[in-house]
Amino acid sequence: MKNSLTKRLKKREGQSPMDAALSFLTARARTRREVERHLDACHYGEVEVMETVDRLTEVGLVDDAAF
């Protein structure tokens, strides 16, 4: 992996998984799996990833059916 890509994928110190997911969603709608993969790549834990994606789904920001 290139250095710049590595830096972008690493979890920013102090950034919550929700903040990372919301930033990822600003460009375009994403599927649940895309958000999960992005957060995994940012090195968030499995529980953090699932809780974040579940919450985003609950509030309608991630909706595979509409995608």
N, C-alpha and C positions, 0 to 999 in steps of 0.2 A: 504494500500500500504506500502511496505517496505520503510525504510528510503532512501536506496541507489537508489531505483527506483524513489522515489519522487524527489530526488535531480537531477537525470538525466532528468526527464521530465520537471522540472521547467525551465523557460526561464532564460538563463544566462544573467546576467547584461551586457548590451552592445552588445549582440549577436543579429544580425538581423535575421528575419525569413528566409531570403535567406541563410544565413550561416548555420542555423539549418537544413534547407532542404537539402542543399548540403552535409552536414555531414551525414545526414540520407541516402542519395542516394549513398554514397561511398561503402557501403557493397554490394548492389545489386540494380537492377532496381526495381522501385516501381510503383504502380498504382497511379493515381491522388488521389483517395480516401485514400490510405495509407499515402500519404504525407499530405493531409488535416488533417487526424486524428492525425498524429504525431505533426503537428504544433498546433493543438487545444490542445493537451495534454501538450504542452510547454507553453500554456497560451497566445498565440498571438491572437490578435483580428481578427474578421471575415474578415474585409477588408484586413488586412495584409496577412492573409492566402490565400484569393482568388487571390490577386495581385501576390503573390509569385508563387502560383501554375500555374496561367495563364502564367507568364513569363517563368517558367520552361518548360511549354508545348510549348510555342512559339519557344524556342531555342532547342527543341527536347530532353531535359533531362527527361521529363515525357511524355511517349507515350503509352497510354493504348492499342492502336491497335497493337503495336509491342510487348507488354508485353505478 
